[in-house]
């Protein structure tokens, strides 16, 4: 489902693909990568996430470049 939603959204060429690991949350990924939660709405839009609290191990997410 995320792939279909992401396909309809323009994802920049410099976006970084991240594979969700055991124990990761979107909040944790954002704090580690950007030291901020400001990118969460963009990440949700790019990846078709209706709920930022529901990501799965092995899920591929497009993240903004740093």
SULCORBEL-V423162 format. One record per residue. N is the residue number from 1. RES is the residue in three letters. SS is DSSP state (2 for helix, 1 for strand, 0 for the rest). Layout:
<<N:RES:SS> <N:RES:SS>>
This chain:
<<1:UNK:0> <2:UNK:2> <3:UNK:2> <4:UNK:2> <5:UNK:2> <6:UNK:2> <7:UNK:2> <8:UNK:0> <9:UNK:0> <10:UNK:0> <11:UNK:0> <12:UNK:0> <13:UNK:0> <14:UNK:0> <15:UNK:0> <16:UNK:1> <17:UNK:1> <18:UNK:1> <19:UNK:1> <20:UNK:0> <21:UNK:0> <22:UNK:0> <23:UNK:0> <24:UNK:0> <25:UNK:0> <26:UNK:2> <27:UNK:2> <28:UNK:2> <29:UNK:2> <30:UNK:2> <31:UNK:2> <32:UNK:2> <33:UNK:2> <34:UNK:2> <35:UNK:0> <36:UNK:0> <37:UNK:0> <38:UNK:0> <39:UNK:0> <40:UNK:2> <41:UNK:2> <42:UNK:2> <43:UNK:2> <44:UNK:2> <45:UNK:2> <46:UNK:2> <47:UNK:2> <48:UNK:0> <49:UNK:0> <50:UNK:0> <51:UNK:0> <52:UNK:0> <53:UNK:0> <54:UNK:0> <55:UNK:0> <56:UNK:0> <57:UNK:0> <58:UNK:0> <59:UNK:0> <60:UNK:1> <61:UNK:1> <62:UNK:1> <63:UNK:1> <64:UNK:0> <65:UNK:0> <66:UNK:0>>
